[in-house]
Every structure is written in structure tokens, then in C-alpha cells.
Amino acid sequence: MAPVTSRSGLAARQWAVGLAGYCCFINLYSPQAILPLLSVEFGAGPAEIAHIITASTLAVALTAPFTGSAADTVGRKRIIVAAMFLLTVPTVMVALAADLQAVVFWRFIQGLVLPAIFTVTIAYIGEEWPREEATAAAGIYTSGASFGGFSGRFIAGIVTDLSDWRMAFFVLAAMTLIGAFAVALLLPRERKFVRSEGIVQSLRQMLRHFRNGQLVATYAVGFGVLFNFIATFTYVSFLLAGPPYNLSPTWLAIIFVTYLTGVTLTPWVGVAVTHYGRRRFMIRVLAAWLVGAILLLVPSIWAIVAGLALCAGCGLLTQAVSTGYVTITAKAGKSSAVGLYVTSFYIGGAFGAALGGLAWVWAGWVACVALVGAMLAVMAAIIWFVWTRRVPPSPEAPPVSAS
């Protein structure tokens, strides 16, 4: 296929990667807005009903690196599109589930499919965009993902109040199917992809990523990002569904409009990194994230909304910078490098759900927020002391400041 050089061709490619992120995350986090309702329907406590979230995040963590290895052998677009079509199946099955165990099972199957979309999309960005534009392109993808994260929760909450939670999952499956057709039409075939010699060779390359200290440090930051997101946005639903707030699923869904702060901020992440330097920018972002977490302790719905908006914006900025750093730091096997990042990211989410549940049982919402603050401190230490001040140069571009 000829290079995509026209303005319309570039716009189509940007829309495609944004849609891929959107369709992943309308599915992955959609139950969060209706967890209190599901808790009542299935007779399960907050820690137990959170298995609906944990199942998907654990499945993503298990399959992400192997999906990356397969994509380094097979290619990019065909895996992304096939996975998007396949994702509709477990989404429909969640809607048809008879009990909590079945919901958890099909959510686990959803998680097995998702890495084939977002892991490979991030690798596609790292290869098909010029190096100096990769972080900005990752920001576009992250904007789509963040809008999808909001939309999934919002749609689930609204449709549940208008009909029921099963219809909400049918609607999400239909949206995913439409998105799959759109990405199939808009996303150009990869032009810079270099096929690995085979799955075994790709897996060896994956293991070599652990020798790169910058990648390992970035994986640790990714762990913290989703740890904090899940610990915050899963259990805040139980806080707001109870007294004195007593919010319905619709109002809980509306609260997740705070996710849209990421949509407005992440496209500018490339400019911010260039201006401040990667390390200093990230430390500022984490400090703002901590302020947002503290606001969550104020017994006011408006303070909590402001805190959630700040947490969401800072978390998505951190994610955009980290994923961009992976794509420019990995020297080869970019899909498997991103796959390992995704594995660490979603292991963090699973731990955030599990430890957040223990914190909630132990001391309620205050303990959940304290857990988030502790993780932010660990992330800041890793970024400041381990990330290099400058990204090593590559033949494709001059050095990029990372200070």
C-alpha cells in the first residue's frame, strides 16, 4: 500500500487508533457505574462484586505479552480488526449470564481478547508514526481510550436505569461491532512492520526487554497507574451509592464525566514533554494527582467530583507519557515490549481491586485513598531516580529530552 501522506489519510489513521482505544475501554470498565446495583442483585459484597473488574484485568495481564509476540510475527492490522469483531461475543454473553460466576467468566474472556487490540495499536503507533510524533499519537489513542472509559460507564448507567443492566451490555456489544467495521475501513495496512522470525524468536525478544532498565522502570509506573485508577474508580461508586449521597446508576454514570478531562489533556502531552522534559513533567503530574486524591476525602459531592477529574486527567497523562516512552525506548520487538507494559499495567489493576477491597473492608474510603497516595509516592520515586535524563538516540531521529 502506498504511504499515507494526505491530510485525509492522516486523519483516517488518527480516527482509527482513537476508535480502537475507544472500543476497548467501553467494554473493560463499563460495570463500574453499576457495581452497587449488581452487588444487590447477586447478593455480593463490594470486595466480591469487584471480581467482575478483577477478572478482566487479570486476563489482560496473562495474555498481553503473548499477544505482542504473535503480532510481531503475524502483523498489526489483521490482529486489531479480528480482535474487535471477536470482542462482541463475550460482551453479548455477559448480558445473557445467569449468575455472578457466569458474569465473571465472560468478563475474563473479554480480557483475553482486549490485548490484541490495544497492545498492537500502541505498537502500530510506535512504528507507523515518525519518532518525534509518537508521543502525540499515543495521546490521540489515549484520548479515545479515556472517552471510551467514560462512555462505557455512562452508557451502562443510563441504559440500566432506562431498561436493565443486561440491555446495557447488548448496547455495548453493538457499538463494538460498529467500531470494528470502522477500524477495518479506516486503518491503513502497516508499512514499516518487520516480521519476526517466529513466535519463539519473538518470545526471546520479549525476555530481552527485561535487560532494559528503562523499560522495567516504565512497567513499574504502569503498574501504579491502573492500581490507582481501579482502587479509586471502583470503590468511589460504593461511597457515592451510600448515604449521604445515595446516587442512582444514572448519577453514578454522570460522575464518570470526569474521565473527559483526559480527552482534553492528553493530545497536548507531546508539547508538555517537550517543554518541561519527561521526568519533571511527570513529577508535576503526580503531585497534582495527589492533590486530587486528597480532595476525595472532603465530604462534599463537588469536592469529590473535582478530585475525580484531577485524578483522571493526571492518570491519563501519566499513561500517555509512559506508553510513548515504551515505544521509543524498545529497540526491537515493540509489540512484545508494549505487551509487557500492558501486563504490568493490568496486574496493577488486579492488585488495586483486591487491595482496594481489603482497604474498604478494613477502614472504608479513607483507607482506599491512603493506598492511592502511597502508590503515587512509589511511582514518583521510580520516575525521578530511575528514568534517564535523556532518551538514547536512534538512527531515525535526534535525541529527545526526557529530563
KEMARTI-628841 format. One record per residue (C-alpha): x, y negated, z negated. Coordinates in steps of 0.05 Angstrom, whole numbers, always signed. Each point is the difference from the previous one (the first is absolute). Layout:
<<X, Y, Z>>,
...
This chain:
<<+0, +0, +0>>,
<<+24, -70, +16>>,
<<+23, -44, -58>>,
<<-55, -40, -33>>,
<<+22, -71, +12>>,
<<-64, -39, +12>>,
<<-35, -39, -54>>,
<<-62, +44, +8>>,
<<+42, +63, -4>>,
<<+34, -24, -64>>,
<<-68, -19, -30>>,
<<-27, +70, +16>>,
<<+59, +32, -34>>,
<<-9, -44, -61>>,
<<-74, +16, -3>>,
<<+15, +74, +6>>,
<<+48, +3, -59>>,
<<-47, -43, -42>>,
<<-58, +47, +16>>,
<<+41, +61, -18>>,
<<+14, -29, -68>>,
<<-73, -22, -8>>,
<<-29, +69, +16>>,
<<+48, +34, -50>>,
<<-18, -43, -58>>,
<<-76, -6, +10>>,
<<+3, +74, -17>>,
<<+54, +6, -52>>,
<<-25, -47, -53>>,
<<-74, -5, +16>>,
<<-23, +39, -63>>,
<<+30, -50, -48>>,
<<-60, -47, +1>>,
<<-49, +57, -15>>,
<<+41, +40, -50>>,
<<-44, -21, -59>>,
<<-62, +23, +37>>,
<<+33, +66, +20>>,
<<+22, +9, -72>>,
<<-73, -3, -22>>,
<<-25, +44, +58>>,
<<+51, +56, -12>>,
<<+3, -7, -76>>,
<<+75, -14, -1>>,
<<+41, -50, -40>>,
<<+44, -54, +31>>,
<<+64, +42, -3>>,
<<-35, +60, +33>>,
<<-37, -38, +54>>,
<<+66, -34, +18>>,
<<+21, +68, +29>>,
<<-39, -23, +62>>,
<<+55, -52, +10>>,
<<+58, +44, -25>>,
<<-17, +57, +48>>,
<<+10, -43, +62>>,
<<+63, -34, -25>>,
<<+32, +66, -18>>,
<<-17, +30, +68>>,
<<+31, -60, +35>>,
<<+63, +7, -42>>,
<<+5, +74, +18>>,
<<-6, -7, +75>>,
<<+30, -69, +16>>,
<<+73, +20, +9>>,
<<-17, +61, +42>>,
<<-47, -41, +43>>,
<<+57, -48, +12>>,
<<+46, +58, +20>>,
<<-53, +26, +49>>,
<<-9, -69, +30>>,
<<+75, -6, +11>>,
<<-7, +62, +44>>,
<<-68, -7, +33>>,
<<-8, -75, +9>>,
<<-41, -57, -29>>,
<<-65, -18, +35>>,
<<-27, +70, +9>>,
<<+8, +16, -74>>,
<<-31, -66, -22>>,
<<-62, +7, +44>>,
<<-11, +74, -13>>,
<<+3, -11, -75>>,
<<-50, -57, +3>>,
<<-50, +44, +36>>,
<<+13, +57, -49>>,
<<-10, -45, -60>>,
<<-74, -6, +13>>,
<<-11, +74, -18>>,
<<+18, -1, -74>>,
<<-34, -68, -7>>,
<<-66, +31, +23>>,
<<+12, +60, -45>>,
<<+7, -45, -61>>,
<<-69, -27, +16>>,
<<-27, +72, +1>>,
<<+36, +23, -63>>,
<<-45, +35, -52>>,
<<+42, -13, -62>>,
<<+61, -38, -26>>,
<<+48, +58, +16>>,
<<-21, -2, +73>>,
<<+8, -76, +2>>,
<<+71, +7, -28>>,
<<+16, +55, +49>>,
<<-21, -39, +62>>,
<<+34, -62, -26>>,
<<+63, +42, -4>>,
<<-9, +20, +73>>,
<<-9, -73, +18>>,
<<+67, -14, -33>>,
<<+34, +55, +41>>,
<<-21, -35, +64>>,
<<+15, -72, -17>>,
<<+77, +1, +4>>,
<<-4, +18, +73>>,
<<-31, -68, +11>>,
<<+36, -50, -44>>,
<<+68, +33, -6>>,
<<+6, +5, +75>>,
<<-29, -69, +12>>,
<<+53, -32, -44>>,
<<+54, +39, +37>>,
<<-30, -22, +66>>,
<<+6, -73, -23>>,
<<+73, +10, -20>>,
<<+16, +27, +70>>,
<<-44, -38, +47>>,
<<+7, -71, -29>>,
<<+67, -37, +3>>,
<<+38, +6, -65>>,
<<-9, -73, -18>>,
<<-76, +7, +9>>,
<<-9, +66, -36>>,
<<-16, -30, -68>>,
<<-53, -46, +30>>,
<<-30, +59, +38>>,
<<-1, +40, -65>>,
<<-38, -60, -29>>,
<<-53, +6, +54>>,
<<-7, +74, -15>>,
<<-4, -14, -75>>,
<<-53, -53, +13>>,
<<-42, +51, +36>>,
<<+12, +49, -57>>,
<<-19, -50, -53>>,
<<-63, -20, +37>>,
<<-16, +74, +7>>,
<<+11, +9, -75>>,
<<-50, -55, -14>>,
<<-49, +23, +53>>,
<<-2, +72, -24>>,
<<-17, -20, -71>>,
<<-48, -55, +23>>,
<<-38, +45, +49>>,
<<-3, +57, -50>>,
<<-29, -45, -53>>,
<<-51, -35, +45>>,
<<-24, +62, +35>>,
<<-5, +38, -66>>,
<<-47, -53, -28>>,
<<-41, -4, +64>>,
<<-3, +76, +10>>,
<<+47, +47, -37>>,
<<+73, +18, -5>>,
<<-6, +56, +51>>,
<<-24, -47, +53>>,
<<+59, -45, -16>>,
<<+48, +56, +21>>,
<<-39, +13, +64>>,
<<+8, -73, +18>>,
<<+75, +2, -14>>,
<<+7, +62, +44>>,
<<-36, -36, +58>>,
<<+45, -61, -8>>,
<<+62, +45, +1>>,
<<-23, +34, +64>>,
<<-10, -67, +35>>,
<<+69, -23, -24>>,
<<+31, +63, +28>>,
<<-28, -14, +69>>,
<<+24, -73, -4>>,
<<+72, +19, -19>>,
<<+1, +53, +55>>,
<<-15, -56, +50>>,
<<+41, -57, -29>>,
<<+65, +32, -24>>,
<<+54, +8, +54>>,
<<+40, +64, +4>>,
<<+66, -6, -36>>,
<<+58, -25, +44>>,
<<+60, +2, -47>>,
<<-14, +67, -33>>,
<<+59, +48, -1>>,
<<-23, +71, -11>>,
<<+35, +40, -55>>,
<<+30, +66, +19>>,
<<-53, +38, -40>>,
<<-37, +4, -66>>,
<<+60, +30, -36>>,
<<+46, -55, +24>>,
<<-52, -52, -20>>,
<<-6, +30, -70>>,
<<+76, -3, -7>>,
<<-3, -73, +20>>,
<<-54, -10, -53>>,
<<+46, +28, -54>>,
<<+56, -46, +24>>,
<<-43, -59, -18>>,
<<+12, +15, -73>>,
<<+73, -19, +11>>,
<<-21, -71, +16>>,
<<-4, -37, -67>>,
<<-41, -57, +30>>,
<<-53, +48, +25>>,
<<-4, +36, -67>>,
<<-7, -66, -37>>,
<<-55, -21, +48>>,
<<-36, +66, -11>>,
<<+1, -15, -75>>,
<<-30, -69, +13>>,
<<-54, +33, +43>>,
<<-16, +47, -58>>,
<<-12, -60, -44>>,
<<-44, -36, +50>>,
<<-55, +53, +4>>,
<<+9, +19, -73>>,
<<-22, -70, -18>>,
<<-54, -5, +52>>,
<<-34, +65, -22>>,
<<+8, -15, -74>>,
<<-32, -68, +11>>,
<<-54, +9, +53>>,
<<-25, +68, -24>>,
<<-11, -17, -72>>,
<<-22, -73, +8>>,
<<-64, +30, +30>>,
<<-15, +33, -67>>,
<<+16, -65, -37>>,
<<-48, -40, +44>>,
<<-55, +54, +3>>,
<<-4, -1, -77>>,
<<-22, -55, -48>>,
<<+2, -59, +0>>,
<<+6, -2, +76>>,
<<-46, +59, +21>>,
<<+14, -8, +74>>,
<<-38, +42, +51>>,
<<+36, +37, +57>>,
<<-15, -58, +47>>,
<<+32, -51, -47>>,
<<+58, +47, -13>>,
<<+9, +3, +75>>,
<<-2, -75, +6>>,
<<+55, -5, -53>>,
<<+46, +35, +49>>,
<<-3, -61, +45>>,
<<+63, -16, -39>>,
<<+36, +48, +48>>,
<<-9, -51, +55>>,
<<+55, -42, -32>>,
<<+48, +50, +31>>,
<<-31, -10, +69>>,
<<+17, -74, -3>>,
<<+69, +6, -31>>,
<<+34, +60, +32>>,
<<+5, -28, +72>>,
<<+46, -53, -29>>,
<<+46, +48, -35>>,
<<+53, -4, +54>>,
<<+5, -75, -6>>,
<<+4, +4, -76>>,
<<+55, +52, +1>>,
<<+40, -41, +50>>,
<<-8, -63, -43>>,
<<+13, +28, -70>>,
<<+38, +65, +14>>,
<<-29, +69, -13>>,
<<+22, +10, -72>>,
<<-17, -70, -26>>,
<<-67, +0, +35>>,
<<-18, +67, -30>>,
<<+19, -22, -71>>,
<<-46, -60, +8>>,
<<-56, +44, +25>>,
<<+7, +49, -59>>,
<<-1, -58, -49>>,
<<-65, -25, +30>>,
<<-27, +71, -2>>,
<<+14, +1, -75>>,
<<-39, -65, -9>>,
<<-58, +32, +36>>,
<<+3, +61, -46>>,
<<-2, -45, -61>>,
<<-62, -35, +27>>,
<<-35, +67, +0>>,
<<+0, -1, -76>>,
<<-40, -65, -3>>,
<<-73, +17, -19>>,
<<-29, -40, +58>>,
<<-25, +27, +67>>,
<<+32, -58, +37>>,
<<+68, +10, -33>>,
<<-4, +74, +17>>,
<<-17, -15, +72>>,
<<+58, -49, +5>>,
<<+46, +51, -31>>,
<<-22, +54, +49>>,
<<+10, -47, +58>>,
<<+71, -16, -23>>,
<<+16, +73, -13>>,
<<-27, +21, +68>>,
<<+37, -55, +38>>,
<<+66, +13, -35>>,
<<-6, +75, +6>>,
<<-12, -4, +75>>,
<<+57, -49, +10>>,
<<+45, +49, -37>>,
<<-25, +57, +43>>,
<<+12, -39, +65>>,
<<+71, -18, -19>>,
<<+17, +70, -24>>,
<<-27, +36, +62>>,
<<+36, -50, +45>>,
<<+64, +12, -39>>,
<<-6, +76, +11>>,
<<-8, -8, +75>>,
<<+62, -44, +8>>,
<<+43, +38, -51>>,
<<-10, +71, +27>>,
<<+53, +13, +54>>,
<<-36, +60, +30>>,
<<-62, +41, -11>>,
<<-43, -60, -16>>,
<<-65, +40, -5>>,
<<+30, +46, -52>>,
<<+29, -60, -37>>,
<<-68, -32, -2>>,
<<-30, +67, -19>>,
<<+43, +4, -62>>,
<<-20, -71, -18>>,
<<-73, +19, +7>>,
<<+11, +62, -43>>,
<<+31, -41, -55>>,
<<-55, -53, +8>>,
<<-56, +50, -9>>,
<<+34, +39, -55>>,
<<+0, -67, -35>>,
<<-75, -6, +14>>,
<<-13, +69, -30>>,
<<+40, -18, -62>>,
<<-36, -67, -4>>,
<<-68, +36, +0>>,
<<+22, +53, -51>>,
<<+38, -46, -48>>,
<<-51, -54, +9>>,
<<-53, +50, -22>>,
<<+40, +18, -61>>,
<<+11, -73, -16>>,
<<-75, -13, +7>>,
<<-17, +57, -47>>,
<<+53, -22, -49>>,
<<-11, -75, -5>>,
<<-45, -23, +56>>,
<<+13, -54, +51>>,
<<+56, -34, -40>>,
<<+42, +63, +4>>,
<<-12, +4, +76>>,
<<+25, -71, +9>>,
<<+60, +12, -45>>,
<<+18, +60, +43>>,
<<-2, -44, +62>>,
<<+45, -52, -33>>,
<<+52, +52, -18>>,
<<+2, +27, +71>>,
<<+9, -71, +28>>,
<<+61, -9, -45>>,
<<+30, +65, +27>>,
<<-13, -21, +72>>,
<<+33, -68, -11>>,
<<+62, +32, -30>>,
<<+7, +48, +60>>,
<<-8, -56, +51>>,
<<+48, -48, -34>>,
<<+55, +49, -19>>,
<<-4, +52, +55>>,
<<-23, -33, +65>>,
<<+58, -28, +40>>,
<<+7, -74, +12>>,
<<+6, +11, +75>>,
<<-30, +51, +46>>,
<<+56, +36, +39>>,
<<+4, -22, +72>>,
<<-23, +45, +57>>,
<<+17, -2, +75>>,
<<-69, -28, +13>>,
<<+3, -64, -40>>,
<<+44, -44, -44>>,
<<-1, +11, -76>>,
<<-65, -19, -35>>,
<<+5, -33, -68>>,
<<-28, +43, -57>>,
<<+21, -41, -60>>,
